[in-house]
């Protein structure tokens, strides 16, 4: 199969680092072969709205967080240690920070993870990041960097010495309206840490921007805001002051929660709702906050979540969008649309979209036109190619008949026809002439490269095996990528 090399590689690394999760990893390994990845453009028809699909960028290295920035760019953390900034119009990508020599992990669940931009980014251009590292053991820290318009520099450590490991590191961060930070942490495979309110693992933490403890935190002189959390990897702020979280269960009972101060979310005593006699007793004694939605019978691995509140996709307005990685029992990766009741306190139903793009890690939303962006992590646990960011935008905003037409004509790559059945052509913007290109298979091999001497490059099918590739060209402005399908 096309992705077998990467699946086997990631399986080997994960088992070497984390023998504890061998059984679970093998299950994900097998499930990864079942997923049918399609890189062809596929639009989404809702009741009255047609969403047009477009690839924004590909060739990424396990994107973990994507954010729409106030600079109208998409900010991305890659688990291998890089922060990238992408122009959503044409996919032009620049690396603005490289922590690959600092982080620990990257090929498993650790690495460079959560990110948030300062709420007054225009006047205080700071970017907050969470990453794992090794120093007298495996640790996790929250840091801030200054943005100068070109790169991130001047690391400031905000919170440090949080226990980390090969699994369950949490790491989503958001700013609340009062400018405090919420940060999720995982139980690192030690469930007892989650129920102990004196530890920082298996928690939602609340802190000030400078790393101090807010005076109104529920537990005096403690960062702990909630406890009993196994591994929350989704966090967002919704309407009416509601904070939503997505949380991984073990082999079942993944959850959507409303975050409330000083509440116990049950782990490891209770998973999912309090739906058995002994769980009901435990929930009462432990003051457990029940989820507003639970995938009770199986593991689907929910990740990034966003509250959608835009008029351009009315079918999704006032609801949650959740990135689903897919889990045990051949549960498909997907984008989950979670319908909420009127006051946002209960999920009424799940609608499933984008079920054939591989593991979906995170979501961000364009506040101007309501477009939804999703980041994929390939078909297999813990991450593999292809790693792509897709745009889904209402057709009322699409003026070109081609969804792959770049909007910024100063920097682009166009492939036509795509897929290629006999021969095709790659058209480069003039800005790439004199620079170099690479055509790379989605198993990582460079199959063709050279200097760009003209704005047009001919591709012949006979020079390639059937499959998926991407072309990459880089100049002083950044990098552009496009998928090429050879049939």
C-alpha positions as CSV (number, residue, x, y, z in Angstrom):
1,X,0.0,0.0,0.0
2,X,1.1,3.6,-0.7
3,X,1.6,4.5,3.0
4,X,3.0,1.2,4.3
5,X,6.6,2.5,4.6
6,X,5.7,5.4,6.8
7,X,3.2,3.4,8.8
8,X,5.8,0.8,9.6
9,X,8.4,3.5,10.4
10,X,6.1,5.3,12.8
11,X,5.0,2.0,14.4
12,X,8.7,1.1,15.0
13,X,9.5,4.4,16.6
14,X,6.4,4.5,18.8
15,X,6.9,1.0,20.1
16,X,10.6,1.7,20.8
17,X,9.6,4.8,22.8
18,X,6.5,3.5,24.4
19,X,6.2,-0.3,25.0
20,X,3.3,0.5,27.3
21,X,1.1,1.3,24.3
22,X,2.2,-1.6,22.1
23,X,-1.2,-3.2,22.0
24,X,-3.1,0.0,21.2
25,X,-0.5,1.1,18.6
26,X,-0.9,-2.3,16.8
27,X,-4.6,-1.7,16.6
28,X,-4.1,1.7,15.1
29,X,-1.6,0.2,12.7
30,X,-4.1,-2.3,11.4
31,X,-6.9,0.3,11.2
32,X,-4.6,2.6,9.2
33,X,-4.7,0.2,6.3
34,X,-8.5,0.2,6.2
35,X,-8.8,4.0,5.7
36,X,-9.2,4.9,2.0
37,X,-7.4,8.2,1.5
38,X,-8.7,10.3,-1.3
39,X,-6.7,13.4,-2.4
40,X,-9.2,14.3,-5.2
41,X,-11.1,17.5,-4.6
42,X,-14.5,16.6,-3.1
43,X,-17.0,19.3,-2.2
44,X,-19.5,19.1,0.6
45,X,-23.2,19.6,-0.1
46,X,-25.1,20.7,3.0
47,X,-28.9,21.3,3.1
48,X,-28.6,24.7,1.2
49,X,-24.9,25.4,1.2
50,X,-22.3,24.0,-1.1
51,X,-18.8,24.0,0.4
52,X,-15.9,24.0,-2.1
53,X,-12.8,22.1,-1.2
54,X,-9.3,23.4,-2.0
55,X,-5.9,22.2,-0.9
56,X,-4.1,25.1,0.8
57,X,-0.7,23.4,1.5
58,X,0.8,19.9,1.7
59,X,4.1,18.3,2.5
60,X,3.8,19.4,6.2
61,X,5.3,17.3,9.0
62,X,2.4,16.3,11.3
63,X,0.6,19.6,11.8
64,X,-0.8,19.6,15.3
65,X,-2.3,23.1,15.8
66,X,-3.7,25.4,13.2
67,X,-4.9,28.9,14.1
68,X,-6.3,31.8,12.0
69,X,-4.2,34.8,13.0
70,X,-5.3,38.4,13.2
71,X,-2.7,38.9,10.4
72,X,-5.1,36.8,8.2
73,X,-2.6,34.0,7.9
74,X,-2.8,30.4,9.2
75,X,-0.3,29.6,11.9
76,X,0.7,26.0,12.2
77,X,2.7,24.0,14.8
78,X,4.4,20.8,13.4
79,X,5.0,18.1,16.0
80,X,8.6,17.8,14.7
81,X,9.3,21.2,16.1
82,X,8.6,24.0,13.5
83,X,6.1,26.9,13.5
84,X,4.9,27.8,10.1
85,X,2.9,30.7,8.8
86,X,0.8,30.1,5.7
87,X,-0.9,32.6,3.3
88,X,-4.4,31.0,2.9
89,X,-4.9,32.5,-0.5
90,X,-2.1,30.7,-2.3
91,X,-0.5,28.4,0.3
92,X,2.7,30.3,0.5
93,X,4.5,28.8,3.5
94,X,7.3,30.2,5.7
95,X,9.0,28.6,8.7
96,X,9.1,31.3,11.4
97,X,10.6,29.2,14.3
98,X,12.6,25.9,14.3
99,X,12.7,24.1,17.7
100,X,13.6,20.7,16.2
101,X,16.8,20.7,18.2
102,X,15.0,21.6,21.4
103,X,11.9,19.5,21.6
104,X,11.8,15.9,22.8
105,X,9.7,13.5,20.6
106,X,7.9,14.4,17.4
107,X,7.5,11.0,15.9
108,X,5.1,9.8,18.6
109,X,2.7,11.9,20.7
110,X,5.2,14.3,22.2
111,X,6.8,17.3,20.4
112,X,5.7,20.8,19.6
113,X,2.0,20.9,20.3
114,X,-0.4,23.6,21.4
115,X,-0.3,27.3,20.3
116,X,-2.2,30.5,21.0
117,X,-1.7,34.1,19.8
118,X,-1.8,37.0,22.2
119,X,-5.4,38.4,22.2
120,X,-4.1,41.9,21.4
121,X,-1.6,40.6,18.8
122,X,-1.4,43.9,16.9
123,X,0.0,45.7,19.9
124,X,1.5,42.8,21.7
125,X,2.7,40.4,19.0
126,X,3.5,37.3,21.1
127,X,2.9,33.6,20.3
128,X,2.5,31.1,23.1
129,X,3.6,27.5,22.5
130,X,3.6,24.2,24.4
131,X,6.4,21.6,23.8
132,X,8.0,18.6,25.4
133,X,11.7,18.3,26.2
134,X,14.2,16.3,28.1
135,X,16.0,17.6,31.2
136,X,16.3,15.4,34.2
137,X,13.4,13.4,32.8
138,X,10.6,14.2,30.2
139,X,9.0,17.5,30.8
140,X,6.5,19.9,29.2
141,X,6.6,23.7,29.2
142,X,4.5,26.7,28.1
143,X,6.6,29.5,26.5
144,X,6.0,32.8,24.7
145,X,7.9,34.2,21.7
146,X,8.0,37.7,20.3
147,X,7.0,38.1,16.6
148,X,8.9,40.7,14.6
149,X,6.9,40.3,11.3
150,X,9.4,37.7,10.0
151,X,10.3,35.3,12.7
152,X,9.7,34.3,16.3
153,X,12.5,35.0,18.9
154,X,13.3,35.7,22.5
155,X,11.8,32.7,24.3
156,X,10.1,33.4,27.6
157,X,9.3,30.4,29.9
158,X,5.8,30.9,31.3
159,X,5.2,27.5,33.0
160,X,7.7,24.7,33.3
161,X,8.5,21.3,34.8
162,X,5.1,19.6,33.9
163,X,5.6,15.9,33.6
164,X,5.5,14.6,30.0
165,X,5.8,11.2,28.3
166,X,5.3,9.4,25.1
167,X,1.5,9.5,25.5
168,X,-1.2,11.8,26.9
169,X,0.4,15.2,27.0
170,X,-2.8,17.3,26.4
171,X,-1.4,20.7,25.5
172,X,-4.3,22.8,24.0
173,X,-4.2,26.4,25.1
174,X,-6.7,29.2,24.7
175,X,-7.1,32.8,26.1
176,X,-10.2,33.6,28.0
177,X,-11.9,37.1,27.8
178,X,-10.2,38.1,31.0
179,X,-6.8,37.4,29.4
180,X,-6.0,34.4,31.5
181,X,-4.8,31.2,29.8
182,X,-6.3,27.8,30.0
183,X,-4.0,24.9,29.2
184,X,-4.9,21.2,29.2
185,X,-2.5,18.5,30.4
186,X,-2.7,14.7,30.0
187,X,-2.2,12.0,32.6
188,X,1.0,10.7,30.8
189,X,-0.4,7.2,31.1
190,X,-0.5,7.5,35.0
191,X,-4.3,7.7,35.8
192,X,-3.7,8.4,39.5
193,X,-2.2,11.8,38.6
194,X,-5.5,13.0,37.1
195,X,-7.5,12.5,40.3
196,X,-4.9,14.1,42.5
197,X,-5.6,17.9,42.6
198,X,-2.1,18.6,43.9
199,X,-0.4,17.5,40.6
200,X,-0.5,19.4,37.3
201,X,-1.2,16.3,35.1
202,X,-4.6,15.2,33.9
203,X,-5.9,18.8,34.4
204,X,-7.1,22.0,32.9
205,X,-4.7,24.7,34.3
206,X,-5.5,28.4,34.5
207,X,-2.7,31.0,34.7
208,X,-1.9,34.6,34.0
209,X,0.1,35.6,30.9
210,X,3.2,36.0,33.0
211,X,2.9,32.5,34.5
212,X,1.5,33.6,37.9
213,X,-1.5,32.1,39.5
214,X,-4.8,34.1,39.2
215,X,-6.0,35.3,42.6
216,X,-9.5,34.0,41.8
217,X,-8.5,30.4,40.9
218,X,-10.8,27.9,42.6
219,X,-8.0,26.3,44.6
220,X,-5.9,28.9,46.4
221,X,-2.2,29.1,45.2
222,X,-2.8,26.4,42.6
223,X,-3.0,26.4,38.8
224,X,-5.6,23.6,38.8
225,X,-8.9,24.7,37.3
226,X,-10.3,21.2,36.7
227,X,-9.1,17.7,37.4
228,X,-9.9,14.1,36.5
229,X,-9.0,14.7,32.8
230,X,-7.4,11.8,30.9
231,X,-6.1,13.6,27.8
232,X,-8.0,16.7,26.6
233,X,-6.8,17.8,23.2
234,X,-9.5,20.1,22.2
235,X,-10.4,23.5,23.8
236,X,-12.5,26.4,22.6
237,X,-14.6,29.3,23.8
238,X,-18.2,29.3,22.7
239,X,-21.3,31.5,23.2
240,X,-22.6,32.6,26.6
241,X,-19.2,32.2,28.2
242,X,-19.1,28.4,27.7
243,X,-15.8,26.7,27.5
244,X,-15.8,23.4,25.6
245,X,-13.3,20.6,25.7
246,X,-12.8,17.3,23.8
247,X,-11.2,14.5,25.7
248,X,-9.9,11.1,24.8
249,X,-11.3,8.0,26.6
250,X,-9.4,4.8,26.9
251,X,-11.0,2.2,24.6
252,X,-14.4,3.9,24.7
253,X,-16.2,7.0,26.1
254,X,-14.5,9.9,24.4
255,X,-16.1,13.0,25.6
256,X,-17.2,16.6,24.9
257,X,-17.2,18.5,28.1
258,X,-18.1,22.0,29.4
259,X,-15.3,23.2,31.5
260,X,-16.3,24.5,35.0
261,X,-14.0,25.5,37.8
262,X,-13.0,23.1,40.5
263,X,-14.9,20.2,38.9
264,X,-13.8,16.6,38.7
265,X,-14.3,15.1,35.2
266,X,-14.1,11.5,36.5
267,X,-11.0,9.9,35.2
268,X,-10.0,7.2,36.1
269,X,-13.1,6.4,38.3
270,X,-15.7,7.3,35.7
271,X,-15.6,7.3,31.9
272,X,-18.3,9.0,29.9
273,X,-21.7,9.7,31.5
274,X,-22.7,8.3,35.0
275,X,-24.7,5.6,33.4
276,X,-24.3,2.6,35.8
277,X,-25.2,2.2,39.4
278,X,-21.6,2.3,40.7
279,X,-20.7,5.2,38.5
280,X,-23.7,7.2,39.8
281,X,-22.5,6.7,43.3
282,X,-19.0,7.7,42.4
283,X,-20.2,10.8,40.5
284,X,-22.1,12.0,43.5
285,X,-19.3,11.4,45.9
286,X,-16.6,12.9,43.6
287,X,-18.6,15.8,42.3
288,X,-18.1,14.6,38.7
289,X,-19.1,16.8,35.8
290,X,-20.8,14.6,33.2
291,X,-20.0,15.1,29.5
292,X,-22.5,16.8,27.2
293,X,-21.8,14.2,24.6
294,X,-20.0,10.8,24.7
295,X,-19.1,8.3,22.1
296,X,-19.8,5.6,24.7
297,X,-19.3,2.3,22.9
298,X,-16.1,2.9,21.0
299,X,-13.0,5.1,20.7
300,X,-13.0,7.8,18.0
301,X,-10.2,10.0,19.3
302,X,-11.6,13.6,19.3
303,X,-9.0,16.4,18.9
304,X,-9.2,20.1,18.0
305,X,-12.6,21.8,18.4
306,X,-14.0,25.1,17.3
307,X,-17.3,26.9,17.9
308,X,-18.8,27.9,14.6
309,X,-20.6,31.2,14.7
310,X,-20.6,32.6,11.2
311,X,-23.5,33.3,8.8
312,X,-21.9,31.9,5.7
313,X,-22.5,28.3,6.6
314,X,-25.9,28.7,8.3
315,X,-26.3,24.9,8.8
316,X,-23.3,25.0,11.1
317,X,-23.9,28.3,12.9
318,X,-24.1,27.9,16.7
319,X,-22.6,24.5,16.7
320,X,-19.3,22.7,17.4
321,X,-16.9,21.4,14.8
322,X,-14.6,18.6,16.1
323,X,-11.6,17.0,14.4
324,X,-11.8,13.2,14.7
325,X,-8.6,11.2,14.4
326,X,-10.4,7.9,14.3
327,X,-9.7,5.1,16.7
328,X,-10.2,1.5,17.7
329,X,-12.9,-0.5,16.0
330,X,-12.4,1.0,12.5
331,X,-14.0,4.2,13.5
332,X,-13.4,6.6,10.6
333,X,-11.5,9.8,10.9
334,X,-13.8,12.7,10.1
335,X,-15.0,16.2,10.7
336,X,-17.8,16.0,13.3
337,X,-20.5,18.6,13.2
338,X,-22.0,18.6,16.7
339,X,-25.5,20.2,16.9
340,X,-26.1,22.1,20.1
341,X,-29.3,22.9,21.9
342,X,-30.4,26.5,22.3
343,X,-28.2,27.5,25.2
344,X,-25.3,25.4,24.1
345,X,-25.3,23.0,27.1
346,X,-26.0,19.8,25.3
347,X,-25.0,18.1,22.0
348,X,-28.1,16.9,20.2
349,X,-26.6,15.0,17.3
350,X,-23.4,14.3,15.3
351,X,-23.2,14.8,11.5
352,X,-20.1,13.4,9.8
353,X,-18.1,15.0,6.9
354,X,-14.7,14.6,5.3
355,X,-14.5,10.9,6.1
356,X,-11.9,10.0,3.5
357,X,-9.0,12.4,4.1
358,X,-7.2,10.5,6.8
359,X,-6.8,11.5,10.5
360,X,-8.1,15.0,11.1
361,X,-6.1,16.8,13.8
362,X,-7.3,20.4,14.0
363,X,-9.6,23.1,12.7
364,X,-9.6,26.8,12.3
365,X,-12.1,29.3,10.9
366,X,-11.7,32.4,8.7
367,X,-13.7,35.1,10.5
368,X,-14.2,37.1,7.3
369,X,-15.9,34.6,5.0
370,X,-16.6,31.7,7.4
371,X,-14.3,29.2,5.6
372,X,-13.3,26.2,7.6
373,X,-9.7,24.8,7.4
374,X,-8.8,21.3,8.6
375,X,-5.3,19.8,9.1
376,X,-4.9,16.1,8.3
377,X,-2.2,13.7,9.7
378,X,-2.3,10.8,7.3
379,X,-4.0,7.4,7.7
380,X,-2.1,5.9,10.6
381,X,-1.3,6.4,14.3
382,X,0.6,8.5,15.4
383,X,1.0,10.4,12.2
384,X,2.1,9.8,8.6
385,X,1.9,11.4,5.1
386,X,-0.1,12.9,3.6
387,X,-0.3,16.0,5.9
388,X,-2.5,18.5,4.2
389,X,-4.4,21.6,5.1
390,X,-7.8,21.8,3.3
391,X,-10.1,24.8,2.9
392,X,-13.9,24.4,2.8
393,X,-15.6,27.6,1.7
394,X,-19.2,28.5,0.7
395,X,-19.5,28.6,-3.1
396,X,-20.9,32.2,-2.9
397,X,-17.2,33.2,-2.3
398,X,-15.7,31.2,-5.1
399,X,-15.5,33.1,-8.4
400,X,-13.1,30.8,-10.3
401,X,-14.4,27.6,-12.0
402,X,-11.3,25.8,-10.7
403,X,-11.1,25.3,-7.0
404,X,-7.3,24.9,-7.3
405,X,-6.9,28.4,-8.9
406,X,-4.5,30.5,-6.7
407,X,-5.9,33.8,-5.7
408,X,-2.5,35.5,-5.3
409,X,-1.0,35.5,-8.8
410,X,2.4,36.6,-7.5
411,X,3.3,33.2,-6.1
412,X,1.7,30.0,-7.3
413,X,2.1,26.5,-8.8
414,X,-0.7,25.1,-11.0
415,X,-0.9,21.5,-12.2
416,X,-3.1,20.5,-15.2
417,X,-4.6,18.2,-15.9
418,X,-4.7,16.7,-12.4
419,X,-4.9,13.7,-12.2
420,X,-2.4,13.1,-15.0
421,X,-3.3,10.2,-17.3
422,X,-0.7,10.7,-20.1
423,X,1.1,13.9,-19.7
424,X,0.6,17.2,-17.8
425,X,2.1,20.5,-17.2
426,X,3.2,22.5,-14.1
427,X,2.9,26.2,-14.4
428,X,5.1,28.3,-12.0
429,X,4.7,32.0,-11.2
430,X,7.7,34.0,-12.5
431,X,8.9,34.4,-9.0
432,X,10.2,30.8,-9.1
433,X,12.2,31.0,-12.2
434,X,15.9,30.4,-11.3
435,X,15.0,28.5,-8.2
436,X,14.6,24.7,-7.7
437,X,11.7,22.3,-7.5
438,X,11.2,18.8,-6.1
439,X,8.5,16.2,-6.8
440,X,8.1,14.0,-3.8
441,X,6.1,10.9,-3.3
442,X,3.8,10.7,-0.3
443,X,6.1,8.0,1.1
444,X,8.9,10.6,1.3
445,X,11.1,9.9,-1.8
446,X,12.2,12.7,-4.0
447,X,11.5,11.3,-7.5
448,X,12.3,14.3,-9.6
449,X,14.1,17.6,-9.0
450,X,15.8,20.4,-10.9
451,X,16.2,24.1,-11.6
452,X,13.1,26.0,-12.8
453,X,14.3,27.6,-16.1
454,X,10.9,28.5,-17.4
455,X,7.4,29.0,-16.1
456,X,6.2,25.7,-17.6
457,X,7.4,22.2,-16.8
458,X,6.1,19.1,-18.7
459,X,5.3,15.9,-16.7
460,X,5.0,12.6,-18.5
461,X,3.1,9.7,-16.9
462,X,5.7,7.2,-18.0
463,X,8.3,8.8,-15.7
464,X,6.2,8.0,-12.6
465,X,4.5,5.1,-11.0
466,X,0.8,5.5,-10.3
467,X,0.1,7.2,-7.1
468,X,0.1,10.5,-5.1
469,X,3.0,13.0,-5.2
470,X,3.4,16.7,-4.4
471,X,5.6,19.3,-6.0
472,X,7.4,21.9,-3.9
473,X,9.2,25.0,-5.0
474,X,10.9,27.5,-2.7
475,X,12.2,31.0,-3.2
476,X,12.9,34.0,-0.9
477,X,9.2,34.6,-0.5
478,X,8.4,31.1,0.8
479,X,7.4,27.6,-0.3
480,X,4.4,26.6,-2.5
481,X,3.2,23.0,-2.7
482,X,0.6,21.2,-4.8
483,X,-0.5,17.6,-5.0
484,X,0.0,15.7,-8.2
485,X,-2.0,12.5,-8.9
486,X,-0.7,10.1,-11.5
487,X,-3.2,7.5,-12.8
